[in-house]
Amino acid sequence: MAGAGALAGRPVTIIGAGIGGLTAALALARRGASVTVLERAGALREVGAGIQVSPNAARVLDALGAGADFTTVSAPSHGVTLRDAAGARVLHMDFAKARPAAAFRTVHRARLIEVLDRAVRAAGAAIRLDSPVEVLPDAPLLIGADGLHSRVRAALNGAETPFFTGQAAWRALIALEPGAANGAQVFMGPGRHLVSYPLAHGLRNIVAVEERTAWTPEDWSRPDDPDTLRAAFARFGGPVPGWLAQVTECSIWGLHRHQVAARWHDDRRAILGDAAHPTLPFLAQGACMAIEDAWVLAACLDADADQPRALTRYQALRRPRCVRIVQAANDNARNYHLSGPRRMAGHTALRLADRLAPRAVFERFAWVYDYDPTAIDPAPAPPTVARSA
């Protein structure tokens, strides 16, 4: 792969050493680019918690040679079970039956960062820590993987005021109980829901979302009192009370809805991941979309020496899919929190589907998981030739 195409020897600067930035650095360096990553933090700290990585993103990690290391630090996920607040099963999506050969996995964000960090350095890219970017550098190619408050996005699209959804989310990690089943469980109650799944190395990840009227900052590292989390879910049953009883530390952040960026690039700058399409965490695709972006961006640049045209191709390939995923996540936010008659009708419909056509529910989202970024055609679209009358 290295040096085979238009990227050979081309200098690229990336702002941000998160999952998207590091995957982009790896994809570009493996194609021969001379990559420098600028990261504000002085170290790649253990921030965040668990994420779900579905096959659409796992295919990229495999293609970049990081698949084996990723498997070592992650855990398999065999499905998603929706439950009511009392803990009773509503519906189960069985990944193992629907796509037995596909890799659905869960991982601590920090472990995936470590895997990517090692791979990026081995590929010859430079990662400069303690390098905050206050003024965008005048680089031949600058990639903004700088997250929700991206300076590159602002330079391309202007300032934006996100919309507070009226929801806040807690994150926590606890010890994994012996014999825990693989896969995610979603407990749905009026105005709130809780998601939990095992991670590798004896950890359980918890994300709990509550509707509230008070505005909450969009800062996912803000600590909160675990008793506040327990009080918000005091009426939930099943394993939830036991899990929450173990929480000693948690963070909270407000969920804000952002528009998918209208403009992803100019002639010398581009954005990816949360900088381009922040999403609510209700389809587990935020990190996956960033990984997809990274592959497609590198593939387009390597396939076409005309950089502006390659970046135009990148946006054309990525933006429609990301818009659709962001909307699907928005829809799930509503469906998880139903109350009253709508909740009863919705859960009844799901229980019928679980009994009569369980695979049909999975197939509704097959367009997300079956997508293979490594199979897309990155070549520029041929010019349209007008026919004479």
C-alpha positions in Angstrom: 0.0 0.0 0.0 2.8 2.4 0.9 3.9 4.8 -1.8 1.6 3.2 -4.5 -0.5 6.3 -5.3 -0.8 10.0 -5.3 -0.1 10.3 -1.5 3.5 9.1 -1.8 5.7 11.6 0.0 2.9 14.2 0.4 3.1 16.1 3.7 -0.1 16.0 5.8 -0.8 17.7 9.2 -3.6 16.3 11.4 -5.0 18.1 14.4 -6.2 15.7 17.1 -5.0 12.3 18.2 -8.3 10.8 19.0 -9.7 7.7 17.2 -10.5 9.5 14.0 -7.2 11.4 13.9 -5.0 8.4 14.6 -6.9 6.2 12.1 -6.5 8.9 9.5 -2.8 9.1 10.3 -2.4 5.4 9.9 -4.4 5.2 6.7 -2.4 8.1 5.2 1.0 6.9 6.4 0.4 3.4 5.1 -0.1 5.0 1.7 3.2 6.8 1.8 2.2 10.2 3.1 4.5 12.1 5.5 2.1 12.6 8.4 2.4 14.8 11.5 -0.3 14.6 14.2 -0.7 17.6 16.6 -2.3 16.8 19.9 -3.2 19.3 22.6 -2.8 16.9 25.5 0.6 16.2 27.0 -0.2 12.4 26.9 -2.7 10.2 25.4 -4.6 9.9 28.6 -7.1 7.2 29.7 -10.3 9.3 29.1 -13.8 8.2 28.1 -15.1 4.7 28.6 -16.4 1.9 26.4 -17.4 2.1 22.8 -19.0 -0.4 20.4 -17.2 -1.1 17.2 -19.4 -2.7 14.5 -18.2 -4.5 11.4 -18.3 -1.5 9.1 -15.4 0.0 11.2 -13.7 -3.3 12.1 -13.2 -3.8 8.3 -11.0 -0.7 8.2 -8.9 -1.7 11.2 -8.3 -5.1 9.6 -7.3 -3.4 6.3 -4.9 -1.2 8.1 -3.2 -4.1 9.8 -4.5 -3.2 13.3 -7.2 -5.9 13.4 -5.3 -8.5 15.4 -4.2 -6.0 18.1 -7.7 -4.6 18.3 -9.2 -8.1 18.8 -6.7 -8.6 21.7 -7.9 -5.6 23.6 -11.6 -5.9 22.8 -14.5 -8.2 23.6 -17.0 -9.8 21.2 -20.6 -8.6 21.2 -23.2 -11.2 20.2 -26.2 -8.8 20.1 -28.3 -6.1 21.6 -31.2 -6.9 24.0 -33.8 -4.2 24.6 -35.5 -4.4 28.0 -38.2 -2.4 29.8 -37.3 -0.6 33.0 -38.2 -3.6 35.1 -35.7 -5.7 33.2 -38.1 -7.8 31.2 -37.0 -8.6 27.6 -38.6 -6.6 24.9 -36.5 -7.6 21.8 -33.2 -9.2 21.1 -31.0 -8.6 18.0 -28.8 -11.5 17.5 -25.6 -10.4 15.7 -24.2 -13.9 15.7 -27.1 -15.4 13.8 -27.7 -12.5 11.5 -24.1 -12.0 10.5 -22.0 -14.9 11.9 -18.8 -13.9 10.1 -19.0 -10.2 11.0 -17.0 -8.7 13.9 -19.1 -6.8 16.5 -16.9 -5.9 19.4 -16.7 -3.6 22.4 -13.6 -1.9 23.7 -12.4 0.7 26.2 -11.6 3.9 24.2 -8.2 4.1 25.7 -7.2 0.6 24.6 -8.2 1.4 21.0 -6.2 4.6 21.2 -3.2 2.6 22.4 -3.5 0.2 19.5 -3.7 3.0 17.0 -0.9 5.0 18.6 1.5 2.0 18.2 0.4 1.4 14.7 0.8 5.0 13.6 4.3 5.3 15.0 5.3 2.0 13.4 4.0 3.3 10.1 6.4 6.3 10.4 4.1 9.1 11.3 5.0 11.7 13.9 2.7 12.4 16.9 3.5 15.7 18.7 2.0 15.8 22.1 1.5 19.0 24.1 0.9 20.9 20.8 -2.3 22.9 21.1 -3.4 24.7 17.9 -4.6 28.2 18.5 -4.1 29.4 14.9 -4.5 27.0 12.1 -1.2 26.2 10.4 -0.7 27.0 6.8 -0.1 23.4 5.7 -0.3 21.9 2.2 -3.0 19.5 3.6 -4.5 20.1 7.0 -7.0 17.6 8.5 -9.2 18.6 11.4 -9.9 15.6 13.6 -10.3 18.1 16.4 -13.7 17.1 17.7 -16.9 18.8 18.7 -15.4 22.3 19.0 -13.3 22.0 15.9 -11.4 25.1 14.8 -11.1 23.6 11.2 -14.8 23.1 11.0 -15.4 26.7 12.2 -12.9 28.0 9.5 -14.8 26.1 6.8 -18.4 26.7 8.0 -18.4 29.6 10.5 -19.6 29.6 14.0 -22.4 27.2 15.2 -24.7 27.2 18.2 -25.7 23.6 19.0 -29.1 22.7 20.3 -29.4 21.3 23.8 -31.6 18.2 23.5 -32.8 18.3 27.1 -30.9 15.1 27.8 -27.8 14.4 29.9 -25.7 11.2 29.9 -23.6 9.6 32.6 -20.7 7.3 31.9 -19.2 4.8 34.4 -17.1 1.7 34.6 -17.5 -1.1 37.1 -16.1 -4.6 37.6 -17.6 -7.2 35.4 -19.6 -9.9 37.2 -18.5 -13.6 36.7 -20.3 -15.3 33.8 -21.6 -12.1 32.3 -23.0 -12.6 28.8 -21.5 -10.8 25.8 -23.6 -8.1 24.1 -25.3 -4.9 25.0 -28.4 -4.5 27.1 -30.6 -1.4 26.8 -33.1 -0.7 29.7 -35.8 1.7 28.5 -38.0 3.8 30.8 -40.1 6.9 30.6 -37.8 9.8 29.9 -34.6 7.8 30.4 -32.6 4.7 29.4 -29.5 2.8 30.4 -27.1 0.9 28.2 -24.5 -1.5 29.5 -22.1 -4.0 28.0 -18.9 -5.9 29.0 -15.5 -4.8 27.9 -12.3 -6.8 27.9 -10.2 -7.3 31.0 -13.0 -7.5 33.5 -14.9 -4.2 33.0 -18.5 -3.3 32.5 -19.4 -0.1 30.7 -22.5 1.9 31.7 -24.1 4.8 29.8 -27.3 6.2 31.4 -29.3 9.0 29.7 -32.0 11.2 31.5 -34.3 13.8 30.1 -34.0 17.1 32.0 -34.9 20.7 31.7 -31.7 22.2 33.2 -29.1 22.9 30.6 -26.0 20.7 31.0 -22.5 21.5 29.5 -21.3 19.5 26.5 -18.2 18.2 28.4 -18.0 14.5 28.8 -15.2 14.6 31.5 -17.3 16.6 34.0 -17.5 14.5 37.3 -20.8 14.0 39.0 -22.0 12.4 42.2 -22.8 8.7 41.7 -25.8 9.1 44.1 -27.4 11.5 41.6 -27.1 8.7 38.9 -28.6 6.2 41.3 -31.5 8.4 42.2 -32.3 9.0 38.5 -32.6 5.3 37.9 -34.0 4.3 41.3 -37.1 2.7 39.7 -35.3 0.5 37.4 -35.1 -3.2 38.1 -33.2 -6.3 36.9 -29.5 -6.0 37.3 -29.5 -2.2 37.1 -29.6 -1.5 40.9 -26.7 -3.9 41.6 -24.6 -2.3 38.8 -25.3 1.2 40.0 -24.5 0.3 43.6 -20.9 -0.4 42.5 -20.4 3.0 40.8 -17.8 5.0 42.7 -17.0 7.5 40.0 -19.0 8.8 37.0 -18.9 11.7 34.6 -21.9 13.5 33.0 -22.3 15.5 29.8 -25.1 17.3 28.1 -26.3 15.9 24.8 -26.4 18.6 22.1 -27.6 18.2 18.6 -25.3 19.6 15.9 -25.8 19.9 12.2 -23.8 17.7 9.9 -21.3 20.2 8.4 -22.4 21.6 5.1 -18.8 22.1 4.0 -16.2 19.4 4.8 -13.2 20.9 2.9 -11.6 23.6 0.9 -8.6 23.1 -1.4 -6.2 22.5 1.5 -8.2 21.6 4.6 -10.7 18.9 5.5 -12.6 17.6 8.5 -13.6 14.2 9.7 -15.3 12.5 12.7 -17.0 14.7 15.3 -15.6 17.8 13.6 -17.8 16.9 10.6 -20.8 15.1 12.0 -21.3 15.0 15.8 -24.0 12.4 16.6 -26.0 11.5 19.6 -24.9 8.2 21.2 -28.0 6.2 20.3 -26.8 4.1 17.4 -23.2 3.5 18.7 -21.7 4.9 15.5 -19.7 7.9 16.5 -16.3 6.3 16.6 -17.2 4.0 13.7 -18.1 6.9 11.4 -14.7 8.5 12.2 -12.9 5.3 11.3 -14.8 5.1 8.1 -14.1 8.7 7.3 -10.4 8.2 7.8 -10.2 5.3 5.3 -12.3 7.0 2.6 -10.3 10.3 3.0 -7.0 8.6 2.5 -8.3 6.4 -0.3 -9.6 9.4 -2.2 -6.4 11.4 -1.8 -4.3 8.4 -2.9 -6.5 7.8 -6.0 -6.3 11.4 -7.4 -3.4 13.8 -7.4 -5.8 16.7 -7.8 -6.2 17.4 -4.1 -9.3 19.7 -4.4 -11.1 17.1 -6.6 -10.1 14.3 -4.2 -11.5 16.1 -1.3 -14.7 16.8 -3.2 -15.0 13.1 -3.8 -14.4 12.4 -0.1 -17.3 14.6 0.9 -19.6 13.2 -1.8 -19.0 9.7 -0.6 -19.2 10.3 3.1 -21.8 13.1 3.8 -25.0 11.3 2.7 -24.2 8.2 4.8 -23.3 10.3 7.9 -26.5 12.4 7.6 -28.5 9.2 7.5 -26.8 7.7 10.6 -27.1 11.0 12.6 -30.9 11.0 11.8 -31.2 7.3 12.8 -29.5 8.1 16.2 -31.9 11.0 16.7 -34.9 8.7 16.1 -33.6 6.2 18.6 -33.4 9.0 21.2 -37.1 9.4 21.0 -38.0 5.7 20.8 -36.0 4.7 23.9 -37.8 7.3 26.1 -41.5 6.7 25.3 -44.0 7.0 28.1 -47.7 6.3 28.6 -49.8 4.7 25.8 -47.0 5.3 23.2 -44.6 3.3 25.3 -47.1 0.5 25.7 -47.8 0.4 22.0 -44.1 0.6 21.0 -43.0 -2.1 23.4 -45.9 -4.4 22.3 -44.9 -4.0 18.7 -41.3 -4.8 19.5 -42.2 -7.9 21.5 -44.3 -9.1 18.6 -41.3 -8.6 16.2 -39.1 -10.4 18.7 -41.4 -13.4 18.6 -42.4 -13.5 15.0 -39.6 -11.9 13.0 -36.5 -11.3 15.1 -34.1 -11.0 12.2 -36.2 -8.3 10.5 -35.3 -5.8 13.2 -31.6 -6.4 12.5 -32.1 -6.0 8.8 -33.6 -2.5 9.3 -30.0 -1.5 10.3 -28.1 -3.8 8.0 -27.2 -0.7 5.9 -25.1 0.5 8.8 -23.3 -2.7 9.5 -22.9 -4.2 6.1 -21.2 -1.2 4.6 -17.6 -1.8 3.7 -15.5 1.4 3.4 -12.6 -0.5 2.0 -14.7 -1.6 -1.0 -15.7 1.9 -2.1 -14.4 3.4 -5.4 -12.3 6.4 -4.4 -11.6 7.5 -8.0 -13.1 10.8 -9.0 -16.5 10.6 -10.7 -16.2 10.9 -14.5 -17.3 14.3 -16.0 -20.8 14.5 -17.2 -21.0 14.8 -21.0 -24.0 16.7 -22.3 -25.8 15.0 -25.1 -26.5 17.0 -28.2 -30.2 17.5 -29.1 
